[in-house]
């Protein structure tokens, strides 16, 4: 009889362990996780906006950019109004560039502006299309009529 006692003790301990695990699984499956639901990004009607971009382009220049493309407007507003927790609800997240077709304009603060209907934001662009505000300002007519991108660094949106 003494030979069977260690086996009986092991079986009893194993049975208790199995019952305890089953009870924990049953209890945990019936507990509803109360995760906070982040608010959705603000609704966007695509109305034109004006934004101030600058400070992150190496030459510390800034400029006012008008945007009329409704898709770009909504993407920019989503990023601008999102927190670090809700930013992944935006269609575009890792934006590095903003640009459009350059128009030489002597009345503009930097001597040029982007055509508002062509302004886009992008994570990746062709390296040959990347520049900064200071380089375009130095010779706006050289860049005019072509699409160029500057570093995305939106300071405010109106």
SVG drawing of the C-alpha trace seen along z (x, -y; Angstrom):
<svg xmlns="http://www.w3.org/2000/svg" viewBox="-19 -91 38 93">
<polyline fill="none" stroke="black" stroke-width="0.4" points="0.0,0.0 2.9,-2.4 4.0,-1.9 0.8,-3.5 0.7,-6.5 3.2,-8.7 1.2,-7.9 -2.1,-8.8 -0.6,-12.1 0.6,-13.0 -2.7,-12.3 -4.5,-14.4 -2.2,-17.3 -2.5,-17.1 -6.3,-17.0 -6.3,-20.1 -4.0,-21.9 -6.3,-21.0 -9.4,-22.2 -7.7,-25.4 -6.6,-26.2 -10.0,-25.4 -11.6,-27.7 -9.2,-30.5 -9.9,-30.1 -13.7,-30.1 -13.5,-33.2 -11.2,-35.1 -13.3,-34.2 -16.4,-35.8 -14.6,-39.0 -15.2,-41.7 -12.2,-43.9 -13.0,-47.5 -10.6,-49.1 -11.1,-52.8 -12.3,-53.5 -10.5,-56.5 -12.7,-59.1 -12.9,-59.0 -11.0,-61.6 -12.9,-64.8 -15.3,-64.8 -13.9,-66.5 -16.0,-68.1 -12.9,-68.9 -13.3,-72.6 -10.1,-74.5 -7.6,-75.3 -4.6,-77.4 -1.7,-76.1 1.7,-77.4 4.5,-74.9 8.1,-75.4 10.9,-75.2 11.8,-71.6 13.5,-72.0 17.0,-72.8 16.8,-76.5 14.3,-77.3 12.0,-79.1 8.2,-78.9 5.5,-79.5 1.7,-79.7 0.2,-77.0 -3.3,-77.0 -4.9,-73.5 -8.0,-73.0 -7.8,-69.3 -10.4,-67.7 -8.5,-64.5 -5.3,-66.4 -7.3,-68.7 -8.9,-65.8 -5.5,-64.0 -3.8,-67.1 -6.7,-67.9 -6.7,-64.3 -3.0,-64.4 -3.1,-67.9 -6.1,-67.1 -4.9,-63.7 -3.1,-62.7 -0.4,-60.1 -3.0,-57.5 -5.5,-58.3 -3.1,-59.2 -3.3,-55.6 -6.9,-56.2 -5.8,-58.6 -5.5,-57.3 -1.9,-58.7 0.3,-58.5 4.0,-58.8 4.1,-62.0 7.5,-63.5 6.7,-65.8 4.2,-68.4 4.3,-69.9 2.7,-70.7 3.2,-72.5 5.4,-75.6 4.1,-79.0 6.6,-81.9 4.8,-84.8 6.7,-87.9 3.9,-89.0 4.4,-85.8 6.6,-86.1 9.1,-83.5 8.7,-84.5 6.6,-81.5 3.6,-79.4 2.2,-76.0 -0.9,-75.7 -3.6,-75.0 -5.3,-72.3 -2.1,-70.3 -0.9,-70.2 -0.3,-66.6 1.3,-65.1 3.5,-62.0 5.5,-59.6 7.9,-58.9 8.7,-60.9 11.3,-60.7 14.5,-62.1 14.9,-64.3 11.6,-66.1 12.7,-67.0 13.9,-70.4 13.3,-73.1 11.7,-76.5 15.1,-78.3 16.2,-76.6 13.0,-77.4 13.0,-81.0 16.5,-81.5 15.3,-80.9 11.5,-80.4 11.4,-80.5 13.8,-77.5 11.2,-75.4 8.0,-77.0 5.7,-74.7 7.0,-71.5 5.9,-69.5 8.3,-69.9 8.2,-68.7 9.4,-70.4 9.6,-68.8 6.2,-68.5 6.2,-70.5 2.7,-71.9 2.7,-74.6 -1.0,-75.7 -4.1,-75.2 -6.7,-77.9"/>
</svg>
